[in-house]
Each structure stands twice: as structure tokens, then as C-alpha cells.
Amino acid sequence: MSHFPEMSCQEIVEVITEYIELTLSEPDRSRFEEHLRVCGPCTTYLEQMRLTIQLVGRIQTDTIPPKNQQDLLLLFRDWKASRA
């Protein structure tokens, strides 16, 4: 058992990218993995994120129509600004 407070599902969502990219601190990584051992929905979410990253990594930018590229960039900028 960890010496740190249990990680919530909301925290899992907030740090999942760091976990996947292996940039999450060791204490938080332990808390993350401890949570996954008891939370099926978060385990499923992690699997879905990994699959999404795998599939998106196969998309070539030149196959995305310019209008869609612009829309995606705007959505990402809006999302990023809302997290600041």
C-alpha cells in the first residue's frame, strides 16, 4: 500500500498522458497503478487511450483535408487554453 493518498478517477484522467509518456513522477505512477488495480473503468480508459494513440499515430497529415486540419488545430488550442 502507498504512503500517499489514493488517486481518484478524475486525477487519472488529468495525468494519463504523463503516465503513457513515462513522465509521471514515481510516487504518482505508483498511485496511478494502485488505482488501476481496483478500478476497471480507469483500466479500460487507459487501454482506449493507448489504442487511440496507436491508431492516430498512423494518420499521415497529408491525408487530412486542410479544413479538417485547421478545425482540429483550433479545437486543440481552445482545449489547451481552457486548461491554463
N, C-alpha and C positions, 0 to 999 in steps of 0.2 A: 504494500500500500504506500502511496505517495505521502510526502510530508507537506505537500501543497494542497490547497483546496481543490475539490473536484471541478473539472471543466464542464461547463454547460453546453447544451446543443448550440446555443447562439454563439458561444466562443468558438466552437468547432467551425461553424460557418465562417466566422471572421478570420480564422488563421489557417484555413485548409490549404490555401495556395502556398503559404510558407512551409507547411508540412510537406506538401508534394515536392516543393523545390529544395527541401532539406535545409531550410534557413531558419527553422523554428528552434528556439533555444532548447537545450537538453531537458531542463525541468518541464517546459511546456510540451515538449514532444512526449515525455513520459506521461503527463496528464492527458494529452490527446489520445495516446494509445490505450491508456487505462479506461478512458471514456468509451472508446470503440469496443472494448471487451464486453461492455454491458449494454450498448445502445445499437440495436440493429438498424434503425433508420439512419443514424450517422454513418455507420459502416456502408450502407447502401449508397448514401450521398457521396462518400469518398470514392467508391467504385465508379459511380456515374461521372464524377469529375475527372477521374483518370481516363475513362473511356472517351469523354468529350475532348480532353487534351490530345489523346492519341488520334482521334478522328480529325480534329481541326488541324492538327499538325500535318495532315496530308493534303490540305487545301492549298492550292497554288494561288497567290494573289492575282495573277493574270487571268484566272478563270472566274473571278468575281467581277461582275459588271461595275463600272466606275460609280454609278449612282448608289449601288449597294455598299461599295467600299466607303463612300462618303457618309452614308447613313450610319454604318457601323462605327466609324470614327467619331461622329457626333454623339452617338449613344454612349460610347466609351468615355468621351470627355465629360459628358453630363454626369455619368455614374461616378467617375473619378472626382469631379468637383463636389458632388454630394457627400463624399466620404472625407473631404478635407476639413 
